[in-house]
C-alpha cells in the first residue's frame, strides 16, 4: 500500500516535470502552429547554466535557478527571432526542420562548451526528505518541490492567460492570427513573449529534472523533450490544462509501468498509451475537435 | 511531368544519373583511387539514398509527415541479420539477397500494423504517432533476444538465458544488439537496391495508384468524393515505403560486424527527413542528391573535429532560411530564366 502511494507520488513528480516542459511545447504550438523540437535542448541548457552557477561560481541554488531562467528566456527569444521569425509564412515542415537544426546546434554547442562527460548535478533543494507514517513513507524534498512548482506555475499561467492583457492577446493570436492583428494586437511581440515564457519554464523543468535524476549531458534534454511533447499531444496540443493533465498522466503511467510491468519496456508502454488515446480521441484528451469544412 | 513522355524522360535521366555515378565510383574503386573513408561511405550512401526515396513516398507524395521511419529500417536490419546468420550454409550473395528480401517483407508487415491505426489520424497527430511507433519498435528490439542452434531459431523477450540454446549462437542480444554479423553487403548490391527502390517508387508515382495517392495529398475530401479509396491508397504508399526502408535496413546491418538497436532512433528518422526536405518534397532526384551530399558532408568535415556537427546544424538552418526566403527565391528564378534564355538548346535541366 505504501509502495503504491510512493509510486503515485513519484509519478506525479516526474509528471510535473513533463507537464512544465509540455507547457512550453503546447503554448508555442498553440500560437505559432509549429513543433518546436529544440525545446528539449533548452531544458538541457537551463540545467547546465544552473550547474555552472552553483559549481563554478558557488552561488546559492536560488540564484542559479534565476540565472538559468534568465539565460533560457533570452535564448528562446533569440532563437525565435533568428530562426523561426523569417519562416512565419513558410510551410510547417520547413519550420520543423529548422527547429531540428536549432536542436542540433544547441546540443553540439553544449558538447563543445561542457564536453560529453556527464556532470553530477547537485540538487537545488537542500532540504532533508520528509518522513511520514513512522518511516514507512519517505518522500524526497525534490519531489515535493517539483509538485509544488508545478501547481504554482499552473495557477500563475491560468491567471496570466485569463486576466492580463498580454495573456489575453496570446489566446487571441492562437485562435486567429489575422483577426488578432486587425484588433491591434502586436502578433510578433506576442509570439516572442510566448517563446520567452516557454523557455523560462524549460529552465525550471531542466533544473528540477536534473535535481531528481542527477546526470547532466548534452543529450539530457532529448528524451524528456520527446516525452513531454507526447504529453502535450496526449492532453491535446495547444491546450494549457491539457499539457498539465497529459504530463502528470504520462509521469504516473511511466512510473507504474516501471514498477509493475517492466523497466525495459516502460517507454514502449508510455507511447502505446498515447497511440490508444489518440485513436479514441484523435485530438488528445482536452484538445479541440477540429471540424472539417469543404 | 504533366504528360507521360516528359515523366518517362525524367525517369530515364534519373536512372542514367545514378548509373553513371555508380560506374564512375566502381571504376575509381577498381583503379584504387578512392580514399578509405569514402570507400567506407559507399554502402551507407546507398542505404540513405534508398531511405530518403522511400520516406519521400510518404512525406512528399502521400503528404503525411512520418517521424518514425528508422523503426522500419531497424525491423529490416534485425530481420536481415537473423536471416543471413541462420543460413550460413548458403553462398554469401544468396544470404545477402535473402536478408534484404525477408527484411523488406517483415518491415512491410510492420508497416501494415503501424499504418492501419496511424493513417486514421491527420497532420501533427499523425506525425507524433509515427514517432511513438518508432520509439516502440526501438524499445521492443532493445528487449529482443534471438539465438540459433541445431533445432532452429529461439526467441525471447526476457534475457539471453531464456533462449535455452544448446551450443548455438546468440544472434540478437537485447540492448547489446547483434554482436557477430558477417559483413556481406557490397557496393554492387547497394547500387542494385537503389535501382530497385527507384524503379518501384517512380513506377508507383507515375501509375494510376500514384496519381490517386497524390490526389489524396492535394485534397483528401475531393479525392474521396470522386471515389478514391483513401485508406487503401494511403496504406499502399505507407506499406511500400516501410518495405523499402526495411530492405535498406538489411543492407545497412550487413555492412557492419555489429549493430545496436539504439542506432535506429528518432535522430536517424530525422536525419532521413532532412534529406527529403532539403532535396525537395516529392522530388525523387532531389532526395538522391541530398542523401548523397549530406552523408558525405559530415565525413568531409571530419578535419574540423568537434565543430563538424555544429557546422552541419548551421548549414541546415541557413539552407532552410534561404530556400524559404521569398525574395531570394524570386531572384534565383529570374536568374535561372535569364541564363536559360541566353543558352537556348543548351543544358536546360540545371
Interface residues (C-beta under 8 A of the other chain):
Chain A: X29 X35 X83 X86 X87 X89 X90 X91 X93 X94 X96 X97 X98 X100 X101 X102 X104 X105 X107 X108 X109 X111 X112 X222 X226 X229 X230 X233 X237 X262 X264 X265 X267 X268 X271 X272 X274 X275 X278 X279 X282 X283 X284 X292 X294
Chain B: X59 X65 X117 X120 X121 X122 X124 X125 X127 X128 X129 X131 X132 X133 X135 X136 X139 X140 X142 X143 X221 X266 X270 X273 X274 X277 X278 X281 X306 X307 X309 X310 X312 X313 X314 X316 X317 X320 X321 X323 X324 X325 X326
